């Protein structure tokens, strides 16, 4: 049985409602207007969600870039023996943050780009600071998006190349094993945090899917009851 409304509404061309396809110039006892409005609201919600997601990515990249630049600038003031932070060093610092703009689409590529930039940065003896921040963010993103082993391989390769480069530059000095151990501990903690974040996101996605399925079933049962 169809749902009877007090006023018959002429259907819009091409509008598809729950009761079938509404053709031009044809009057119905039920209205497709509500269905059309619901569809428009859903599309608007989707557009807003995409815009919000992009804004968050831009804000993340900007924040990481500013923190890397400002933090390294002040840290360089206390490292007189290091190479001054010139335009090349600034460009290398910004490679990772700029790459974060596409980290959701190509997480492993972004991680490799950020790590490569930092390997070159350290090899050229630029000052230390929060220079690995973009690499850490890219590592978390790659692991959280399901690329755990690729991310670990890229991070390990970057660390090995950096240590080897520094060893070649300073053959008369022992390797800073304390610093290497600290970086390794940081990487382990970052990967563990990314795994926890991934598990949390998966649970939230499952919960949203379950609620959506329950709402869909309730809606179907309500339509059947009204009919």
C-alpha positions as CSV (number, residue, x, y, z in Angstrom):
1,X,0.0,0.0,0.0
2,X,1.3,3.5,-0.8
3,X,1.6,6.2,1.7
4,X,-1.2,8.7,1.1
5,X,-0.5,12.4,1.6
6,X,-3.0,15.2,1.9
7,X,-1.7,17.0,-1.2
8,X,-0.5,15.3,-4.3
9,X,2.8,16.7,-5.4
10,X,4.0,16.7,-9.0
11,X,7.2,14.7,-9.3
12,X,10.4,16.3,-10.5
13,X,12.0,14.9,-13.6
14,X,14.7,12.3,-13.0
15,X,14.1,12.1,-9.2
16,X,14.2,8.6,-7.8
17,X,12.4,7.9,-4.6
18,X,11.9,4.8,-2.5
19,X,8.7,3.9,-4.3
20,X,10.1,4.0,-7.9
21,X,11.2,6.4,-10.6
22,X,9.2,9.6,-10.9
23,X,8.6,10.6,-14.5
24,X,8.0,14.2,-15.8
25,X,4.5,15.6,-15.7
26,X,3.1,12.7,-13.7
27,X,1.3,13.3,-10.4
28,X,1.7,11.0,-7.5
29,X,-0.1,10.5,-4.2
30,X,3.2,10.5,-2.4
31,X,5.9,13.1,-2.7
32,X,9.4,12.7,-4.0
33,X,10.2,16.1,-2.6
34,X,11.3,14.8,0.8
35,X,13.5,12.1,-0.7
36,X,15.1,14.7,-3.0
37,X,15.8,17.0,0.0
38,X,17.3,14.1,2.0
39,X,19.5,13.3,-1.0
40,X,20.6,16.9,-1.2
41,X,21.4,17.0,2.5
42,X,23.4,13.8,2.2
43,X,25.4,15.3,-0.6
44,X,26.0,18.5,1.3
45,X,27.2,16.5,4.3
46,X,29.6,14.6,2.1
47,X,31.0,17.8,0.6
48,X,31.4,19.4,4.0
49,X,33.2,16.2,5.3
50,X,35.6,16.3,2.4
51,X,36.3,20.0,2.8
52,X,36.9,19.6,6.5
53,X,39.3,16.7,5.9
54,X,41.3,18.8,3.4
55,X,41.4,21.7,5.8
56,X,42.8,19.4,8.5
57,X,45.5,18.1,6.2
58,X,46.5,21.6,5.2
59,X,46.5,22.7,8.9
60,X,48.6,19.7,9.8
61,X,51.2,20.4,7.1
62,X,51.4,24.0,8.0
63,X,51.8,23.3,11.7
64,X,54.5,20.7,11.2
65,X,56.3,23.1,8.8
66,X,56.2,26.0,11.2
67,X,57.3,23.9,14.2
68,X,60.2,22.5,12.2
69,X,61.4,25.9,11.1
70,X,60.9,27.8,14.3
71,X,62.2,25.1,16.5
72,X,65.3,24.4,14.4
73,X,66.0,28.1,14.2
74,X,66.2,28.5,18.0
75,X,68.0,25.2,18.4
76,X,70.7,26.4,15.9
77,X,71.6,29.3,18.1
78,X,73.1,26.8,20.5
79,X,75.0,24.7,17.9
80,X,77.8,27.0,16.6
81,X,79.7,24.1,15.1
82,X,76.9,23.1,12.7
83,X,76.3,24.5,9.2
84,X,74.2,27.6,9.3
85,X,70.6,27.2,8.3
86,X,70.6,28.6,4.7
87,X,67.9,28.5,2.0
88,X,68.9,24.9,1.1
89,X,68.5,23.8,4.7
90,X,65.2,25.6,4.9
91,X,64.0,23.9,1.7
92,X,65.0,20.5,3.0
93,X,63.1,21.2,6.2
94,X,60.0,22.0,4.3
95,X,60.1,19.0,1.9
96,X,58.4,16.7,4.5
97,X,55.7,19.1,5.6
98,X,54.8,19.9,2.0
99,X,54.6,16.2,1.2
100,X,52.2,15.7,4.1
101,X,49.5,17.4,1.9
102,X,49.1,14.1,0.0
103,X,50.0,11.7,2.8
104,X,46.5,10.1,2.8
105,X,46.8,9.1,-0.9
106,X,50.4,8.0,-1.0
107,X,51.5,7.4,2.6
108,X,54.6,5.3,1.8
109,X,55.8,7.7,-0.9
110,X,55.4,10.7,1.4
111,X,57.3,8.9,4.2
112,X,60.1,8.0,1.8
113,X,60.3,11.6,0.6
114,X,60.4,13.1,4.1
115,X,63.0,10.6,5.2
116,X,65.2,11.2,2.2
117,X,65.1,15.0,2.8
118,X,66.2,14.4,6.4
119,X,69.0,12.1,5.4
120,X,70.4,14.8,3.1
121,X,69.8,17.5,5.7
122,X,71.7,15.6,8.4
123,X,74.4,14.6,5.9
124,X,75.1,18.2,5.1
125,X,75.5,18.9,8.9
126,X,72.7,21.3,9.3
127,X,71.7,22.0,13.0
128,X,69.5,19.6,14.9
129,X,66.0,20.4,16.2
130,X,62.5,19.1,15.5
131,X,63.8,18.2,12.1
132,X,62.3,14.7,12.2
133,X,58.7,15.9,13.0
134,X,57.4,15.5,9.4
135,X,59.0,12.1,9.2
136,X,57.4,10.9,12.4
137,X,54.0,12.2,11.2
138,X,54.4,10.5,7.9
139,X,55.4,7.3,9.7
140,X,52.3,7.4,11.9
141,X,50.1,8.0,8.9
142,X,51.7,5.1,6.8
143,X,51.3,2.6,9.7
144,X,47.8,3.8,10.6
145,X,46.8,3.3,6.9
146,X,47.9,-0.3,6.9
147,X,51.5,0.0,5.5
148,X,53.3,-1.1,8.6
149,X,56.2,-3.1,7.1
150,X,56.8,-0.8,4.2
151,X,56.9,2.1,6.7
152,X,59.3,0.3,9.0
153,X,61.6,-0.6,6.1
154,X,61.7,3.0,4.9
155,X,62.4,4.3,8.4
156,X,65.1,1.7,9.0
157,X,66.8,2.3,5.7
158,X,66.8,6.1,6.3
159,X,68.3,5.6,9.7
160,X,71.0,3.2,8.4
161,X,72.0,5.6,5.6
162,X,72.2,8.5,8.0
163,X,74.4,6.7,10.5
164,X,76.7,5.5,7.6
165,X,77.0,9.0,6.2
166,X,77.9,10.5,9.5
167,X,80.4,7.7,10.1
168,X,82.1,8.5,6.8
169,X,82.2,12.2,7.6
170,X,83.8,11.5,11.1
171,X,86.0,8.5,10.8
172,X,88.1,9.4,13.8
173,X,85.1,9.8,16.1
174,X,83.0,6.9,17.5
175,X,79.4,6.5,16.5
176,X,77.0,8.2,18.9
177,X,75.4,5.0,20.0
178,X,73.4,6.8,22.7
179,X,71.7,9.1,20.1
180,X,71.1,6.1,17.8
181,X,69.5,4.2,20.7
182,X,67.3,7.2,21.6
183,X,66.2,7.5,17.9
184,X,65.4,3.8,17.8
185,X,63.4,4.0,20.9
186,X,61.5,7.0,19.5
187,X,60.7,5.1,16.3
188,X,59.5,2.1,18.2
189,X,57.2,4.3,20.3
190,X,55.9,6.1,17.3
191,X,55.1,2.8,15.5
192,X,53.4,1.4,18.6
193,X,51.3,4.6,18.9
194,X,50.4,4.3,15.2
195,X,49.3,0.7,15.6
196,X,47.0,1.7,18.6
197,X,45.6,4.6,16.5
198,X,44.9,2.2,13.6
199,X,43.1,-0.2,15.9
200,X,41.0,2.6,17.4
201,X,40.0,3.9,13.9
202,X,39.0,0.4,12.9
203,X,36.8,0.0,15.9
204,X,35.2,3.3,15.3
205,X,34.6,2.5,11.7
206,X,33.0,-0.8,12.7
207,X,30.8,1.0,15.2
208,X,29.7,3.5,12.6
209,X,28.8,0.7,10.2
210,X,26.9,-1.1,12.8
211,X,24.9,2.0,13.7
212,X,24.2,2.7,10.1
213,X,22.9,-0.8,9.5
214,X,20.7,-0.6,12.6
215,X,19.3,2.7,11.4
216,X,18.7,1.3,7.9
217,X,16.8,-1.7,9.3
218,X,14.7,0.6,11.5
219,X,13.8,2.7,8.6
220,X,12.8,-0.3,6.5
221,X,10.7,-1.7,9.3
222,X,9.0,1.7,9.8
223,X,8.2,2.0,6.1
224,X,6.8,-1.5,6.1
225,X,4.7,-0.7,9.2
226,X,3.3,2.4,7.7
227,X,2.5,0.7,4.4
